[in-house]
Structures are given as C-alpha cells and as structure tokens.
Amino acid sequence: MRPQDFRCHQRLSVRWAEVDAQKIVFNAHYLMYADVAVTEYWKQMAMPYAQSWGALGGELFVKKATTTYHASAQMGDVLDVGIRCVKQGNTSLQFEAGIFRGQQLLNTVELVYVFADADQQPQPVPQQLRDMLSAFEAGEDMVQLRSGNWNDLGRLAERLRMEVFVKEQGVPREIEIDEFDPICRHVVAVNRLGHPVATGRLVSDAPGVARIGRMAVAREMRGGQLGRQVLDALVQAARDRGDREAVLHAQVHAQNFYARAGFVPEGEVYDEAGIDHITMRLNL
C-alpha cells in the first residue's frame, strides 16, 4: 500500500492531546484519523452531508472498524491519510484507509458501513451512490460546470445564494436577488445529485470591463477547488467576449483567494450589505 494508491487524501498533524505516556499516538486516534479522511472523501465527491444523504434516502452507519498497526506516529508528525472505497455490497460499503508518514505506512484501517433509513434499518445501497463511488474511484470529475442565463440556471444559483448569503451571512433577500440577474451570465457547479455547490455571475460594468460577483460555495465544500473553477470560468468568459479587465468586490476574508487568481486590491475597505469588502482588479 502506497500513498499514490489513493485518490482522496487528508493531511493531518499529530497534536499534543493525541500522544500517550509512551510519547506515541494513542491507538484509538488512528480510527479518528480515518474518520476525518472519510469526511474529506465526501467533500471531494462534492456531497454536502445533509442535503446529499437526504436526497439518497438514508445514511451510512459504521458496522465494523478494524486497525492494523505497522509503526507509531509521534508528536509533530505530518500524516497523509489516504481513503478509498474498495467494495460495494448489497447494503454495505467497505472503505480502506492507509495512514502514512511520507512513504512509510503506519496504520491500515478498514471501515464497513451499512446504508440504512432513519430507523437504522438496512436498505440496499442506492444505484446513484454506487455510480458516484465508481466514478470517483475511476478519477472522473464529480461536478459539472454549467454556464448560461438566469432562465437556465436561476433556480440553482438562487438556491445556493439564499443558503450562503441570506441564511448564513444575513444579507437581506431583497438586495441579494437584483435587477442584474436576468442580464448576467451565470456559472453554477452542479454535483452528480443535481445540487448546486458553487456559483458566480458576470456583469458588464462598462465597455471592456467585466464585473464578477455573487461568488458562493456551499459551506461544507469550501477549501477545495470549486470556487476557483467557477472563478476561472467567469474570467475566461470575460476574455472570450473581449473584455480588457475584470473587477470584483471581494469580502475581505476571501481576499487571498482572489489574490491567488491574480486579482490586485485597490482602494480602502468599505461596507457592503453589512460586510467588509475591498475592490480587486485583474487585467485580462
């Protein structure tokens, strides 16, 4: 077993609280490491938990968890936890985790889950979930980027924007959906269950100037590549129509995200809908 045998990886640092009197990681924490990696697995599958399992009509419950110890992790080690689905049964799924320090295998974890309904009664694993697992392990993309107008994508974009901007950030609904939406180009990342997981829009501020806005990523999906994929698609759309520059009003906490894409801040921080923003610009 090698790190490169896994598509999904979770990097963890060993913390003081995880080390026992022998100055090595206490054995039970390896199961916790594997469980954290499973959470990352669903994230890379683009499956927000409550929404996704609700659509599938059940949840996964652990039936069996076993560990095999090969060597010990110590305080300060950086661990690479690989996780993969290795078997699909009628009502169960078997996952395997490899916990590595560099290329050295420290621990192997086997997790068997049973798919069950709200009463924890086993049910057949839905075919849709089976297909998604097979596609992910085969290296396929788990989201589709859709680009179009409000008539085509408004329902999906609005659904996610209501969740992020209105419910989470407290932006008034009456200013969130505005007069620009019907004339914008919208990009929405949709997972294999048909749910929106990231979105953004492109407006013309002036001739040759594109304004990117309403960038939103589902809470559980943040920190991955979905936001960057949507941003890159909007920037490319601006280039394709001949715009010379792109401008956006970045929430201050997301400034570094846009800076990594080449946007440069200008001016002072200002309030917009009760949230600190800064203008950022990219020459196209």
N, C-alpha and C positions, 0 to 999 in steps of 0.2 A: 504494500500500500504506500502510495506517494502523494504528496500534495497535488500534483498535476492530474491525479485521477479524478479530481472533483471539479465540478463547475462552480459550485457555491462555496464561498469561503467566508469565515468570520474571524477577524483578528482581535485577540484579547490580550491584555496584560495581567499577569498574576498580581493580585493585591495582597496587602498585609493580612487581611482578615481571612484569606483562603489558605494560609500556611499554618501547619500544626506545630506541635512541640518538637517534631523531628526536622523542622525547617524545610519541609516539602509540602506540596499542595495536599490537603486532606482529601482522602479518596472520593468522598461524596461530591466534591466540587466538579469532578470531571463530568458527571451527569448534568450539572448546571451548565457547564460549557457547551455540551452538546445541545441542550435545550435552547440556549441563546442562538446557536447556529441554526436550529430549526426555524426560529423566528426570522432570521436573515433569509432563509430559504424561501419562505412565503413572501417576503419583501421582494426578492429577486424574481419571484413568479408574478409580481405585480398584483398581489392579492391582499388588499386591506381586510383585516380579520373579520370583523362583524358583518360587513357588507358581503364579503365573499362566501363565508360559510352559511350565512342566511340564504343566499341565492342557491347554494348547493343542498340545502335542506337538512343539514346535520353538522356535526363537528367531529374532530378526532380526539379520542381518549387513549391514553397510554395503557397498553395491556402488559407489556414486558419491557424491561430495561436492564441490560447487562453491560458490564465493562470488563475489559481485559487490560491489565497494566503491564507496560513494557519497560518504562523508565519514569523517573519522577520529574515533575516540574517544580521550579523553585521561585522564590520571591524575585520579581523583576523580569522574569522570562516573558518574552512576547510569543504568544501561541497562535498558530494558524489552525483553525478548526474547519476541516472540510466535511460537508454533509451531502448525502445523495440518497435518492430512493432506489433501493436495489430489488424490491419485489412487490408486486401487486397481487393480493389475494382477493377472495370474494368480498369480504367485509373488512379486510385489513390491509395495511401498508407497512412495509418494513424499510426503515432507514438505517444507514450506517454512517458513523462519524469517525474520522481519523483526527486525532489531536497531535499536532506536530510542533516541535521546536526546530525551526529551519527545516531540514530534510529528515530529522530524526523523529520516528513515530514513538510517542509517549503513551498513548492510550487509544484503544478502539472501543467504541460504544455502539451497541445495537439497540434500536428502539422499534418496537412493534406497536402500531396504533390501530384501533378499531374505529371505523366510521359508524356513528350512532346518532339517533334522533335526540330530541330534547329530553326524553325519558331514559336516555342512555341505553336504548335497545339497539343492538347491532343491525345495520342496514347495508345493502350492497353498496360498494364504493361507486358513486355516480360515474357514468361513462365520460362526462365532460371533465371531471377531475382526472380520470385516468389519462385522457388525451393530453391534458395540460402537463401532467407529470412526464409523460413520454416525450412531449415536445421540448420541455425544458432540458431534460437529460440528454436530448439529441442536439442541444445547442441552438435551438430555434429562438427567434425573438418572441417575447411574451406580451408585447404591446404593439399596437398598430397606430401610427400617426395619421390622423385624418385632418385634411385641410379643406376648408370650404367656407360657405357663408352662414349667416345666422339661421336661415331656414333649414339648412342641413345639419348644423351642429349646435344650434342654440340650446336645445333641451339638455344635451350632455354638458355643455360648458356652464350653463346656468346652475345645473345640479351641483357641480363641484364648487363653483364660485360661491354659492349660497352656504355651503358647508364651511369653506375656508374663510371667506371674507366676512360674511354676515354672522354665522353662528360662532366661529372661533375668534375672529378679531373685532367683532362688534360694529362693523361698518353698516350704516343704515341701508336697508334693501332698496329704498327709493333712489339712492345715488349709485348703487352698485350696478344695476342694470340701467343703462343710459341710452341716449339718442344715437351714440356711435355704434352700438352693437349691430344694428341692421345693415350698416355700410362697411363693417370691418371684414378683414379676413381672419378667420379663427382657426387655430390648431388645437386639436384635442388628442391626447394619448389615451387609447381605449384598451383595456385588458381583454383577455380571452373570455371573460364572462360578460363582456359588453358594457363594463362600468368605466366611467371617466376617471383617470388617475392623475392627469396633469393637463393644463390648458394655458392658453395665452392668446392675445389678439394683436392685430397690426392695423394701425390707422395712419392716414396721410395727414400730417400736421401742416405741411406746406409743400409746394412743388419740390421734389427731390429729398424730402425729409420724412422718414418713417418714424412713427411713434409706437413703441411696443408697450403693452400694458396688460393688466389683469392676469399676470402670471401666477398660477396657483398649482400646487402639488398636494395631493391627499396626504394627510398628516403622517400616516404610517409609511408612506413611500418616500419621504424626504431623506436627503443624504445620499441618494443614488444618482442615476443619470437621467431620470425622466425630465426634470426641469431643464437640463442642458439640451436634451433632444428637442424639446418644444422651442426653446430659445433659438437654437441653431436653425430650426425650420423656419421661424419667423424672420430671422436675419437673411436667410437665403431667399425667401420670398421677396424681401425688400430689394435685394440685389437684382433679382430676376426682373423686377418691374422698373429698374433703372434708378432707384434712389441713391443719393450720394452719402447719406448718413442716417444713422438710427439713433433715436433718443428715447430714454425711458425715465420714469420716476421710480427709483428703487427705494423700497423700505430699507432703512439704514442697516438693520440686522442682516440683510441679504446683499449688502454692497460688495462683499468679497466674492460672492457667487458671480455677479455680473463682471467684476474686475477680471476674473479668470477667463472670461469670454472676450476680453479686450475693451470693455467699456471703461471710460475715464470719467471720474466725478468732476462736477463743476459747480461753483457757487456754494451757498450755505445750506445747511439742513433746514427744512421747513415742515410745517404741519399739513397733512392732507388726510382728511377723514379721521382726525384724531391720532394719526400715526406719523412718526418722524420719517421723512423722505429726503432723498437727495437726487438731483438730476444727474444722469450719466449719459455719455455720448460715445458713439462708435463710428469712425469713418469707414465707409464701405468702398 
